[in-house]
Amino acid sequence: MKKVLVMHGPNLNLLGEREPGIYGTDTFESVNEEIKAAAKQLGFECEVFQSNSEGALIDKLHESRLDCAGVVLNAGAYTHYSYAIRDAIAAIKIPVVEVHISNVHSRDEFRSKSVISPVCAGVIAGFGKNSYILGLRALKDITEAQG
């Protein structure tokens, strides 16, 4: 069974509390349970990781190259300005699918620019917690095509 990593960036640990009109009312724990269940159905072993720290996210990306087939990443606000996370994604040479709960293009102007998108396999945004599930499905297709 292939292992995948689902990563949540800053403030996503507050799902269910933080701006429910944008991010929904499901708790962080319940969203993670749905992610793990979907991953299992897709034939993946799934590790979930969250950090508010840029360095911890980078360290986890580096580690993932050793035992993961790919990563589903919601980098939160780091999406828009972290060249360090961008470089980590480029360095690990496994597919990373960028996901966002909200439609970042319909929000603040600064959110419409992603510095990590150019090194990701693709981007899924605006489908709420289902963005993660769609990201896992995309990762399944990518890893199967790679053999």
Secondary structure, 3 states (H helix, E strand, C coil): CEEEEEEECCCHHHCCCCCHHHHCCCCHHHHHHHHHHHHHHCCEEEEEEECCCHHHHHHHHHHHHHHCCEEEEECHHHHHCCHHHHHHHHHHCCCEEEEECCCHHHCCHHHHCCCCHHHCCEEEECCCCHHHHHHHHHHHHHHHHHC
